[in-house]
Amino acid sequence: MDCENKDSELRKIGSSRTSSAASSLRRRSLSLSFSLPKRLNDDDEESESVSEAGDIGDRELQSNRYSGSGRLRLIGENAPEHGVVVPISAEWSHDPNAMSSVAPVSSSKLILQTEHKKNEEKTEVPWVLEYASCLLFLAVFGILGVLLRYGLQILFGPRIVGATSDHSYMYLDLPSNMVGSFLMGWFGAVFKEDISRFSTSLAIGLSTGFLGSLTTFSGWNQKMLDLSVEDQWVFVVLGYLIGLFLVAYSFIFGIETAKGVRWLYRRATMNSFNYGTDYHWRVDSYKRHVLVILFLLCILFLLWGMSIGLEVTELSSGSTKAQLWLACIVGPFGVWIRWFLARLNGRGLGKSGLLKWLPFGTLIANVLAACVMAALATLKKAVKTQRCDTVASGIQFGLLGCLSTVSTFIAEFHAMRESKYPWRAYVYALSTMLMSFILGTLIYSVFVWTENSN
């Protein structure tokens, strides 16, 4: 009898605990199911998410981890569209069992990241190493973007194909802007999260460094200013409209083809990506960060050393190659400035966060680069020496070409078009173009018109 009573009491205790746990789980699940849609449908949340669709600067280093505010940024196929930020209460962020119980409400990526949280936090990596690796990735990929942009200019320019020129609305940087926007759909939207599993710095280097430097808004704006001083106003309008249309649809085509490749891969393997083995190669330890940093330092010093040596040789000739090698030397500085400015995206103005939907970081980078580009063009017109032309052109092509970007700009434009307020996309595009063109006209065109009249 005593044994039976004890068994009965144990069963009651176990049943009580199970019931209590289930009740607690139901309460948490119910609480999340009621609170989550409200936050997701909130205008401020959507505005911030849309503004952060392209780049968020050094804040992106923490994009795949739970932050102190309990927010997680999701990018990829299973995430809400356009990088919507999913809010998570502090109570949930440390409860993997509770998380798994609401899989229908949250994204499957949340479950995977919860399951592999121990792997991610396996080794504490100093923030200095993370920043160093990110800056090196940006610099190396920025130089590679400059080289590819130059190659596309030569290929599609008057020398070979003849599809673009300085005197047409099909400006020289149009092919690189289209290619960069297309690849942004791949590596900045669809596959960015997959790349981030191996290295967040690599994902930043590809999207912000390589694609941001491959595309250039300041070069696009300067070509339109050159057409305006030649009174080719129809070409100016066509250059902006056709240029925007082509890069926008290049980005969309990139997203669609990337989704197609992902679908074909999964159909061929009859399975999704093996998330369990992905983490074996992840750069998530002190040793691996150090190895990556040393490897990138060697590549960067090699690229800079080669560029400096060739620049010394070619500078006196004043050729386009001299401009290219100088561009490779100063290009990384433009990438770094743009990356730090991107932390302003999604923040808005003032403490109240006014105009949070407007990506001020990208806007400032593009308009600033366009204005300095116009100032250097004015300097070349005023000085008229070979050395000045070479140095100014190298800075324009490298520093300012990398400071401004079309790939990030078009990713933000696309996210706004797909949001609740599609008019914001056109306000953003029009504001960027009008501010750059008007200020460029005051800095450059007025000087040229005055000089021609004299």
Sequence and secondary structure as in RCSB ss.txt:
>XXXX:A:sequence
MDCENKDSELRKIGSSRTSSAASSLRRRSLSLSFSLPKRLNDDDEESESVSEAGDIGDRELQSNRYSGSGRLRLI
GENAPEHGVVVPISAEWSHDPNAMSSVAPVSSSKLILQTEHKKNEEKTEVPWVLEYASCLLFLAVFGILGVLLRY
GLQILFGPRIVGATSDHSYMYLDLPSNMVGSFLMGWFGAVFKEDISRFSTSLAIGLSTGFLGSLTTFSGWNQKML
DLSVEDQWVFVVLGYLIGLFLVAYSFIFGIETAKGVRWLYRRATMNSFNYGTDYHWRVDSYKRHVLVILFLLCIL
FLLWGMSIGLEVTELSSGSTKAQLWLACIVGPFGVWIRWFLARLNGRGLGKSGLLKWLPFGTLIANVLAACVMAA
LATLKKAVKTQRCDTVASGIQFGLLGCLSTVSTFIAEFHAMRESKYPWRAYVYALSTMLMSFILGTLIYSVFVWT
ENSN
>XXXX:A:secstr
 HHHHHHHHHHHHHHHHHHHHHHHHHHHHHHHHHHHHHHHT HHHHHHHHHTSS  GGGGGGTTS  TT EEE  
STTS TTT EEE  HHHHT HHHHHHTTTTS HHHHHHHHTHHHHTSS   HHHHHHHHHHHHHHHHHHHHHHHH
HHHHHHSTTTT S  TTSSS TTHHHHHHHHHHHHIIIIISHHHHHHH HHHHHIIIIIIIHHHS HHHHHHHHH
HHHHTT HHHHHHHHHHHHHHHHHHHHHHHHHHHHHHHHHHHHHTS   HHHHGGG   SHHHHHHHHHHHHHHH
HHHHHHHHHHHHHHGGGT HHHHHHHHHHHHHHHHHHHHHHGGGTTT BTTTTBTTTS HHHHHHHHHHHHHHHH
HHHHHHHH  HHHHHHHHHHIIIIIHHHS SHHHHHHHHHHHTSS THHHHHHHHHHHHHHHHHHIIIIIHHHHH
HHH 
